[in-house]
Amino acid sequence: MKKLILIIAVLLIGLSGYSQTTVKLNLSAGDELILSTKNYYTGTIITIIGGGVSIAASFIQPEYHKFAGQDANEDIRNLVYGIGGAVTLVGIGFILESKIHIKKAGLLLNENGIGIAYKIK
């Protein structure tokens, strides 16, 4: 269980570092689109990992105490469900952030006059 949590933490740290490699104050439209693509793919991978963790939690077998009559692994299973859900939400956050970069790229393209503009009187 500890190994699984450690592997997930290492993957998340590595993926979050991958998506935030460029730190500039004035990004061009192309840079915004590249950053959007990186955030989208990173978010997709993190969301898939979170879903996989949640599915893996369903395979934790119950162990019943002979006298108490309750599931000893229920707390562990609920913890793993929570971790999987949290990881999935982080991935969804990355995907939603990618849409912000697409909007910024569109605004930059409109400011720089890409295309043909003419005035109608």
C-alpha positions in Angstrom: 0.0 0.0 0.0 2.8 2.4 0.9 4.6 1.5 -2.3 1.5 2.3 -4.3 1.1 5.7 -2.7 4.8 6.5 -3.2 4.6 5.6 -6.9 1.6 7.8 -7.4 3.3 10.7 -5.6 6.4 10.4 -7.8 4.3 10.2 -11.0 2.3 13.3 -10.0 5.4 15.3 -9.1 7.1 14.3 -12.3 4.1 15.1 -14.5 3.4 18.4 -12.8 7.0 19.5 -13.4 6.8 18.5 -17.0 3.7 20.6 -17.7 5.1 23.8 -16.0 8.5 23.9 -17.8 8.1 27.4 -19.4 7.8 30.4 -17.1 7.7 33.6 -19.1 5.8 36.8 -18.4 5.0 37.5 -22.1 4.1 34.4 -23.9 3.4 34.4 -27.6 0.3 32.7 -29.1 2.3 29.7 -30.1 3.8 29.4 -26.6 0.3 29.5 -25.1 -0.9 26.8 -27.5 2.1 24.6 -26.7 1.5 25.1 -22.9 -2.2 24.3 -23.5 -1.3 21.0 -25.2 1.1 20.0 -22.4 -1.5 20.8 -19.7 -4.2 18.8 -21.6 -2.1 15.7 -22.0 -0.7 15.9 -18.5 -4.3 16.3 -17.2 -5.5 13.3 -19.2 -2.7 11.1 -17.9 -3.3 12.2 -14.3 -7.0 11.6 -14.7 -6.4 8.1 -16.1 -4.0 7.3 -13.2 -6.6 8.5 -10.6 -9.3 6.4 -12.2 -7.0 3.4 -12.2 -6.3 3.9 -8.5 -10.0 4.1 -7.8 -10.6 0.9 -9.7 -7.7 -0.8 -7.9 -9.4 0.1 -4.6 -12.4 -2.0 -5.6 -10.1 -5.1 -5.7 -9.0 -4.8 -2.1 -10.5 -7.9 -0.6 -12.5 -7.7 2.7 -11.1 -9.4 5.8 -13.8 -10.0 8.4 -12.9 -10.3 12.0 -14.4 -13.4 13.6 -15.8 -11.6 16.6 -16.4 -8.0 15.4 -18.2 -9.0 12.1 -16.8 -5.9 10.3 -14.5 -5.4 7.4 -10.9 -4.7 8.5 -9.9 -3.3 5.1 -12.8 -0.9 4.7 -10.8 2.1 6.0 -7.9 1.3 3.6 -10.3 0.8 0.7 -12.0 4.2 1.5 -8.6 5.9 1.7 -7.5 4.6 -1.7 -10.9 5.7 -3.2 -10.3 9.1 -1.7 -6.7 9.3 -3.1 -8.0 8.2 -6.6 -10.7 10.8 -6.5 -8.3 13.5 -5.5 -5.8 12.6 -8.2 -8.6 12.6 -10.7 -9.7 16.1 -9.7 -6.1 17.3 -10.1 -6.1 15.9 -13.6 -9.4 17.7 -14.4 -7.9 20.9 -13.1 -5.0 20.6 -15.6 -7.5 19.9 -18.4 -9.5 23.0 -17.5 -6.3 25.1 -17.2 -5.5 24.1 -20.8 -8.7 25.9 -22.0 -7.5 29.1 -20.3 -4.3 29.0 -22.4 -6.3 28.5 -25.6 -8.3 31.6 -24.8 -5.2 33.6 -24.1 -3.7 32.4 -27.5 -6.9 33.5 -29.2 -6.8 36.9 -27.6 -3.1 37.3 -28.6 -3.9 36.3 -32.2 -6.7 38.9 -32.4 -4.5 41.7 -30.9 -1.7 41.0 -33.5 -4.1 41.3 -36.4 -3.9 37.8 -37.8 -6.3 37.6 -40.8 -7.8 40.3 -43.0 -9.6 43.2 -41.3 -11.4 45.9 -43.3 -13.9 48.7 -42.4 -17.3 48.8 -43.8 -18.8 52.3 -44.1 
